[in-house]
C-alpha cells in the first residue's frame, strides 16, 4: 500500500527535480544579467565623468586665453607696471621669455606715448586641443588713445596658444591674424 511519504517521494523525483533545475538556471541567468547591467552602468558613469572633465578643461582653455588676451590689449600708462606683471603672470614658455626680454621697450612705448587702451574680448572659441594644451581663437576690440590726443577703435583677431601649467591655464603664444 502506498503511503503519503511514498507519494511525496514519487513527486520529488518526477515533478520537483526539473523545477529545481529550471529555477537554478533562472537564478544563474538573473545574476549574469545583473552583472552585465552593472558593468554597463559603471562604464557609462566613467564616460560621463570623462566627458565632463574634458568639457571643463575646454572652458578653462578659453578662459585662460581670454584673460591673457585682455591683459595684452587692456593697458594704461598709469598702471603699465601692474599691467605688465599681470600679463607675465598669465604667460608661460617662450611668450613669457619674450615679455621679460622686451619688457623695457613695451613699458617705455606705453609710457612715452601715454597709451590708454580699454580692451575687451568680444568672442572666443577653442580651435584645437591636445592633452594639456590648446589653441583659442579670439576676436577682441579696444578703444585706444595716446598723448597726441588721437583716439580710435581697434579690432583684433588673435590665435592664442595655451598650456596647463601647475593647474593654471597660461598663454604660451599669441599671434595677431589678419
PyMOL commands that set and color helices and strands:
alter all, ss='L'
color gray80, all
select helices_A, chain A and resi 4-73+77-89+93-101+103-112
alter helices_A, ss='H'
color red, helices_A
select strands_A, chain A and resi 116-130+133-145+151-165+168-176
alter strands_A, ss='S'
color yellow, strands_A
deselect
rebuild
show_as cartoon
